[in-house]
Amino acid sequence: MAFKIIVSQCTQCGACEFECPSDAISFKGEGYVVDPKKCSECKGEFDRQQCASVCPMPNTCVPA
């Protein structure tokens, strides 16, 4: 299961895009999106998903 970004809560700061070790986050259209085919949920790399840990808005990067 990949993570997703709740667009209505996203401030478009871009922090998640630069922290994603899988390069799964990009800006498309009106906001940031997670490519579920690339998202590894940071398993085996980090204890917590990096998108969620750097996001300034609580509960914006969440499991899909």
DRENRO-755829 format. One record per atom (N, C-alpha, C): residue in three letters; atom name; x, y, z. Coordinates in steps of 0.02 Angstrom, whole numbers, plus 32768, in hexadecimal, padded with zeros to 4 digits. Each point is the difference from the previous one (the first is absolute). Last residue first. Layout:
BEGIN
ALA CA X Y Z
...
//
This chain:
BEGIN
ALA N 7F7E 8103 8054
ALA CA 7FCA 8002 7FCD
ALA C 7FCB 7FCC 8010
PRO N 80A3 8084 80B6
PRO CA 7FFA 7FC2 7FD9
PRO C 7FC5 8005 7FD0
VAL N 806E 80E9 803E
VAL CA 7FDF 7FC9 8023
VAL C 7FFF 7FC1 7FD6
CYS N 8049 8113 801F
CYS CA 801D 7FC6 7FDF
CYS C 7FE9 7FC3 8027
THR N 7FAA 80BB 8057
THR CA 7FFB 8011 7FB8
THR C 801E 7FCA 7FD5
ASN N 7FEB 8025 8100
ASN CA 7FD1 7FD4 7FDC
ASN C 7FF5 8015 7FB7
PRO N 8073 80BF 8085
PRO CA 7FF0 7FBD 801A
PRO C 7FCD 7FDC 7FD4
MET N 80B4 80BB 7FB1
MET CA 7FB9 7FFA 800C
MET C 7FEF 7FB9 8018
PRO N 80DE 8044 7FBE
PRO CA 7FEC 802E 8036
PRO C 7FB5 7FFB 8012
CYS N 80B3 7F3F 7F9C
CYS CA 7FC6 8029 7FEE
CYS C 7FEC 802D 803B
VAL N 80AE 7F51 8000
VAL CA 8015 8045 7FF1
VAL C 7FC6 802F 7FF0
SER N 7FE0 7F15 8037
SER CA 8029 801B 8036
SER C 8016 8048 7FF1
ALA N 7F7F 7F7D 7F63
ALA CA 7FD9 8012 803B
ALA C 802A 8022 8035
CYS N 806C 7FAF 7F40
CYS CA 7FD1 8034 7FEC
CYS C 7FD7 8018 803C
GLN N 8096 7F48 801C
GLN CA 8020 8041 7FFD
GLN C 7FD1 8038 7FEB
GLN N 7FC8 7F19 8088
GLN CA 7FFE 8019 7FBC
GLN C 8019 8048 8000
ARG N 805C 7F59 80BA
ARG CA 7FC2 8026 7FF2
ARG C 8004 801A 7FB8
ASP N 80B0 7F7D 8053
ASP CA 7FCD 7FE8 802F
ASP C 7FBC 8021 7FF3
PHE N 80BB 7FD2 7F3B
PHE CA 7FF3 802D 8038
PHE C 7FCA 7FE2 802D
GLU N 805A 7F7F 7F4A
GLU CA 802D 8039 7FFE
GLU C 7FFA 802E 803D
GLY N 7F79 7F39 7FCF
GLY CA 8044 7FEA 7FFC
GLY C 8033 8039 7FFF
LYS N 7F13 8047 7FB9
LYS CA 800E 7FC0 8022
LYS C 8048 7FEB 7FF4
CYS N 7F79 80C7 7FB2
CYS CA 8041 8004 8023
CYS C 8011 7FC1 8026
GLU N 7F4A 8020 7F62
GLU CA 7FED 800F 8045
GLU C 803D 8003 802D
SER N 7FF9 7FED 7F0E
SER CA 8014 7FC4 8026
SER C 7FEA 8006 8049
CYS N 7FBF 806F 7EFC
CYS CA 8000 8008 8049
CYS C 800F 7FBE 8023
LYS N 7FE1 801B 7F0E
LYS CA 8044 800E 8019
LYS C 8004 8001 804C
LYS N 7F32 7FDE 7F89
LYS CA 802D 7FCD 7FE5
LYS C 8047 8009 801A
PRO N 7F4F 809D 8030
PRO CA 7FFB 7FC3 8028
PRO C 802E 7FC8 7FE7
ASP N 8018 810F 7FF9
ASP CA 7FFA 7FCA 7FCE
ASP C 7FFF 7FBE 8027
VAL N 7FB5 80FB 8057
VAL CA 802D 7FC7 800B
VAL C 7FF1 7FCC 7FCA
VAL N 7FE2 811E 8009
VAL CA 7FE1 7FBE 7FFE
VAL C 8035 7FCB 800B
TYR N 7FC8 8123 8016
TYR CA 802D 7FC7 8002
TYR C 7FDA 7FBE 8002
GLY N 7F93 80DF 7F8A
GLY CA 801E 7FED 8040
GLY C 802F 7FC4 7FF9
GLU N 7F77 8068 7F4E
GLU CA 7FF6 8031 8036
GLU C 8021 7FED 8042
GLY N 8051 7F92 7F20
GLY CA 7FC3 8028 7FFF
GLY C 7FFE 8034 8037
LYS N 80B4 7F60 8035
LYS CA 7FD8 7FF5 7FC3
LYS C 7FC1 802A 8005
PHE N 8100 7FC2 807E
PHE CA 7FCB 8033 7FF9
PHE C 7FDD 7FF5 7FBE
SER N 8078 7F39 8097
SER CA 800D 8034 7FCF
SER C 7FC6 8030 7FFE
ILE N 8076 7F10 8081
ILE CA 7FD6 803B 8007
ILE C 8014 8035 7FCD
ALA N 8071 7F29 8024
ALA CA 7FBB 7FF1 7FED
ALA C 7FD2 803D 8002
ASP N 80F7 7FB9 8032
ASP CA 7FF1 8030 7FCA
ASP C 7FB9 7FF6 7FE6
SER N 8070 7F93 80BF
SER CA 7FEC 7FDA 7FC5
SER C 7FF3 802C 7FC4
PRO N 803A 8051 80DE
PRO CA 8038 7FD8 7FE8
PRO C 7FEF 7FD8 7FC1
CYS N 7FA0 80F2 8066
CYS CA 7FEB 7FBD 7FEC
CYS C 803A 7FD8 7FE4
GLU N 8003 80ED 8045
GLU CA 8011 7FCE 8033
GLU C 7FF0 7FB9 7FEB
PHE N 7FCE 80C7 7F7C
PHE CA 8048 7FFB 8007
PHE C 8016 7FCB 8032
GLU N 7F17 802D 7FDA
GLU CA 801E 7FED 7FC0
GLU C 804B 7FF5 8008
CYS N 7F7E 8056 80B6
CYS CA 7FF9 7FB8 7FF5
CYS C 8023 7FE9 7FC1
ALA N 7FF4 80EA 8037
ALA CA 802D 7FDB 802C
ALA C 7FFE 7FB5 7FF2
GLY N 7F7C 80BE 7F9A
GLY CA 8031 7FD8 7FDB
GLY C 802F 7FD6 802B
CYS N 7F35 809F 801F
CYS CA 8043 8017 8015
CYS C 8037 7FD9 7FDC
GLN N 7EFC 8008 7FFC
GLN CA 802C 7FFF 7FC6
GLN C 8046 801A 8011
THR N 7F3B 7FCD 808F
THR CA 8014 8046 7FF8
THR C 802E 800A 7FC5
CYS N 7F33 7F42 8044
CYS CA 8046 800B 7FEC
CYS C 800E 804B 7FF6
GLN N 7F28 7F94 802D
GLN CA 8025 8013 803C
GLN C 8049 8014 7FF0
SER N 7F63 7FB0 7F59
SER CA 7FDF 8039 8020
SER C 8024 8019 803E
VAL N 804A 7F3B 7F89
VAL CA 800D 803D 7FDC
VAL C 7FE2 803D 8022
ILE N 805D 7F16 805D
ILE CA 7FBE 8020 8000
ILE C 8009 8046 7FE4
ILE N 8099 7F23 7FCE
ILE CA 8001 8043 801B
ILE C 7FB9 801C 7FFB
LYS N 806A 7EF7 8016
LYS CA 7FE2 8032 7FD5
LYS C 8003 8043 8025
PHE N 807C 7EF4 7FFE
PHE CA 7FE7 803A 8023
PHE C 7FE0 802E 7FCD
ALA N 800D 7EED 7FE3
ALA CA 8027 803E 7FFB
ALA C 7FE1 8037 802C
MET N 8002 7EE5 8005
MET CA 7FD6 803B 8000
MET C 802D 803E 8000
//
